[in-house]
Amino acid sequence: MSDVRIDDLPIRDELRGKSPYGAPQLDVPVRLNTNENPYPLPEPLVERIAERVREAARDLNRYPDRDAVRLRTELAKYLSDTGGFPLALENVWAANGSNEVIQQLLQTFGGPGRSAIGFEPSYSMHALIARGTGTGWISGPREEDFTIDPAAAARAIAEHKPDVVFLTTPNNPTGNAVPAGTVRALYDAAQAAKPSMVVVDEAYVEFSHGDSLLPLLEGRPHLVISRTMSKAFGAAGLRLGYLAADPAVVDAVQLVRLPYHLSAITQATALAALEHTDTLLGYVEQLKSERDRLVAELRAIGYDVVESDANFVQFGRFADAHGVWRKILDRGVLVRDNGVPGWLRVSAGTPEENDAFLDAVREVKKELEA
């Protein structure tokens, strides 16, 4: 093997010196760092997946349905039933995780000579995928409490005139939701500036205290709402994301999709999961309760906590957040240091996992105050 390093290769300039996305996966008793649903899939669903995959396996010599018609129809039904807004097959597109949905959107509406804006701290993959597609990235402002000031955000949109605007609600890593009024105001600002596409990332919306923003699609052809089955459906290993938008947007992203991008196995597994929506959303209710318990107990211990509408909680404030992260890890609990100065993030786990985490942070606080 040679001693060639990545920067010795003729890679694009904007990729030099960068690191790939990833969260540390360490062998510790309690892992609460990647916002996974901690509950394994129920056995009846596992059996149904096996049945559907067995059926799909008989035709693996053939390409899958490249338009995923049945899956998109069922996703539209799920969104209509739970989101309070009627959608059909033509409004929905699916891909390998919401990250591929975002990638396809940026391939379609971004790219060289174009730009995207997000309001940071927010989901870091938006900026990373923008860079990977040659789209310029603009970091928009957030308030000290991590909310978005509509007036300040609108000024940033008017100044930079981005081609794509990202709004993440509930926001990752902070957990707070973006009000519908803010989304409406920034959509209007984006249309006045360019007009631009506005992508609302609702990866964690099933955990929210409020409603989905799906009804905002009415009369807004440049609005896109992206979702995932990784969180609420407890199917992070499935890699299935989807979007809801005007049919013209769905037609547009198909210009850049790879042929037969969703395997027959992925489609079969996702269809099985959608048959068990009620059971899976029952786990969501348990996690919401545990999330609220984490917020209350962290505050009782004496930490600052950002109000959370997700399945995770951002807490602080620390003079040395990474040092505290290490002290919690030393007690067998892995949380996430996202690089937000003074703050750490913990995913809601099972009651037993959350107890272990709370015991660890109590000990750490006593140690730091000693």
N, C-alpha and C positions, 0 to 999 in steps of 0.2 A: 504493500500500500504506500501511496505517496504522502508527502507532508503538506499537500495543498489544503488551504483553508477556504472557507466559504467566500471570504472577501477576495481571494485570489481568482475566483471565477468571474466571468463577464456578466454578473447579475446587474439588474437595473440599479441606478444610483440611489433611488429612494428606498431600496431594500437594504443597503449597506449599513452595517452596525445595528441592525434591528434584531429583536429576539422573537421567536414564535410564541403565540398565545399558549398559555397552559397554567394549570394550578398544580401545586405539589401534591403528589399522591404518596403519602408516607404510611408506613405500617404501624398504625397506632390503634388503640381500642375504639376510639370515637372519632369519626371523620365528619365534620360539619363545615366543610369549606367549599363545596361546589353546588349548593342549592338543589341537590337531588331530592327526590321523594324517598324517604327512608323505608317505606313499606314495600315489601316484595309484592309482585302481582298476585292476586288471589288465585288459588288453584283452579277454579272453574275457568278463569280466563287463560291460564297457562294451557289447560287442556284444549280450549277452543283455538288458541293460537296453533297448537300442534295439529289440529284437524285442518285448519285453513292452509297451513304451510304444506301439509301432506298433499292436499288437493293441488296447490300451486306447483309442487315438485313434479307432478306428472307432466307438466307442460314446460319444464325448464329448458327443453330443447328449442323452444320458441321465445322470441322476444316478448317482454311484458307489454301490457297496454301502455303505450307511450303517453297517452293523455290522462291516464289514471281516472277514467270516467266514473267508475263505481265509487272509488275512494273519495273523489272530489264531491260527488253527490251526497255521500254520507257526511262529509265534513260540513257541507253547506247546511244540511239538516241539523247537525249539532249546533252550529253557530246560530241558526234561526231559532232553535228551541231555547238556547241559553242566553243569547245576546239581545233579544228583543227587537230584531230587525230581520225581515225576510231576505234570504239569499238563495241563489240557485247555483247549479253547476258552473254557469258562465262567470260567476263572481269569485270563484275559488281556484287557487293554484297550489300545488303541493310540491315539495322538494325534500332533499336529504338534510333535514334539520332547518331551523329558521335561519341559520347562518348561510345556507345555500340560497334560501329565499332572498336574503339581503344581498348576497353576491349577484344573483340574477338581476335584482333591481338596479344595482350599481352598474352592472354591465350594460343594462338597457338605457338608463337615464343619466349615468355618470360617465366616467372614462376620461382619457386624456383631454386636457383643455376644459374640463368641467370640474365642479366642486360640490362638496357636501358639508353640511354643518350639523354638529351635535352639541348638546349643552352638558358640559362635563363638570364633575365626574359623572360618567354614564357607562354604558356597556362598551368595553374597550374594543370589541370585535367590529363595531361600526367603523372606527378609525382604521383598524387593521385591514378590513376588507376594502375600504376605500383606497388605501395605499396599494393593495394587491391588484386592484382594477385600474390603477393609474388615475384615480380620482383625487383631486386636491382636497385636503381635510382642513376644516375650520373649527376651532374650539370656541363654542359660544358660552355666554356667561350664566352662572347660577348664583343665587344668593348664598349668604353664609349658612343659612339653614337648609340648603340644598334644594330649595324650590326654584322655579323659573319665574322671573319677573316678566310678564308679557310685554311690557313696554321696552325693556332693555333687550329682550330677545328679538322683538320686531325691528328694533334699530339695527341689530347685528345682521338680520336678514336683509334689510333695506341697503345696508352698506356693502355687504359681500355678494348679494344676489346669487346665492347658491342654487345649484340645479336640483339638489335633494336636501330635504330637511328631516332630521331624525328626532323623534320625541319618544322617550322610553317611559312607559307607565304601566305598572309600578317601575320606578327607576332602579336599575342595578348599577352600583352597589348600595345605594342609600335607602331604597325601599319605599320612598314616598311616591304618591300618585300625582299625575298631572290633571288638573281640573278640565272638564270639557270646555269651559269658557276660554281657557288658555289655548287649547288646541284650535278652537274656532278662530281665535284672534291671530294665531301664528299661521294658520292656513290662509287667512285673508292677506296677511302680510306677504306670504310667499307668492301668492298669485299676483299681487301688486308689483312685486320686485322682478319677476322673471317672465312667466309664471314657473313655479317649481313643483316637483313632487314632494309630498309630505308623507313620511313613513312613520306610523305609530307602532312601536314595538310593544306588544302586549303579551310577552312571554309568560308573565306571572299573573295575568289578570284574574284567573280563577281564584286566587288567594285574596283578592281585593275586598275591601269593605264596601266599595261602590259597584257601579255597573260598568260593563264594557262600553267602549266608545264606538261600537259598530253602527249605531244609528246615525253617527255623523257622516257616514258614507253617502247618505241621501243628498243629492245635489252637489257633491264634491268629487268630480271625476279624477282629480289629481291626488286624492287621499288613498293611502294604502294602510291596512292594518295587518300586521304579521303576528302569527301565533306559533306555538310549538306543542308537541305531545310529550316533551321531555320532562316537564315539571308536574303539572296537575295530573297527567295520565300515568305518571310513574314509569315512563318509557324512555329514559335518557339513552339507553342502549339501542333503541329503535332507529333514532335519527330521522324523525319525521317532523317537518315544519310546513306551514301553509300560510297563505295570505288571503285576505278578502278585499275586493276592490271593484271598480267599474269593469265590465267585461273587456273594454279596450285595453286596460292595463294587463289583464290576463293574456290577451292576445299578444301584447307587446313583449312580455317576458319570454314567451315561447320562441321569439326570434333568437334568443341566446341560450336556451336550454340545450343540454347535450341530448342526443338521441337516446330514448329509453332510459332516462336518468333515474327513474324509480324502479327498483327491482320488483319482480313478482312477489318475492318473499317479504319485502318491506310493505307492499300494498296489502298483502294478505294479513300480515301481523297488525297493521293499523286498523283494518276493517274489523278484526276480532276485538281489538281494544275498544272501538266505538260501540260494539254491542254491549259493553259492560260499563258504560258511562256512569250510570247511577252509583254503582259500587265504588268506582274510582273517585268520583266527586265526594263520596262519603269520607274517604281518606283525606281529601282536601279540607273538609270541615274539622277533622281532628288536628290537622297541621295548623289551621288558622287559630284554633284554641291554644295550641302549644306556642305558636308565634306570639300571641297576646300575653301568654304567661311569661315568656322570655322578656318581653318589653317591661312588664310590671315588676318582675323580680330583679332585673338589671337596674331599674331605677331605684328600687328599694335598697339595693346594695350600695348605690351611690354613683352609678355610671350615668352619663348622658346617653340618651337613646333617640334616634330619629324615628318618628312615627312610620310604621311599616304597613304597607298593603301587599307585601310579598310573602314568601315563605322563608325569609331571612331577616336579620336585624343588624343594623349598623350601630355600634356602640363605642364609647370613648369617654372623655378625651384623654389622650396619653401624650406625655412628653416624648416618649420613645415607643411608638406603636409596635415596631418590629420586636423590640425587647420584650414587651408584654406578650406578643404572639408566641415567642420562644418559651416564656414561662408557662403559658397555658399548654403548649405542646409538651413540655417536660412533665406535665401532669396527665398525659395520655389523651389530650383532646386537640384535634386539628381544626383551627378556624382559618379565616382568610385575611391576609394582609394585602389589600388591593392597592396600596400605595397612596391612599387618601390620607394626608397628614393628620395624625392624631386619632385615627379611627380604625377599627377592625370590624369584620362582618362575620356573623355566625348564622348558619342555616338551621332552620327548625328541624329537629330530629324526632325520634321517638321520645316518650316521656323519660325513659331511662337514660337515653343519650343526653337529653337536656338537663337532667339532674346532675349528670357527671360534669357537664360544662359549667353549670351554675356553681357547683362545689369548687371547681377549679378556679373560676374567676373570683370567688369569695376569698380563697386562699391567696391568690395573687394580690388582691387589694390589701389584705392584711399585711402581706410581705412588703408591699410598696410603702405602706404607711408606718411601718415599724421603725 
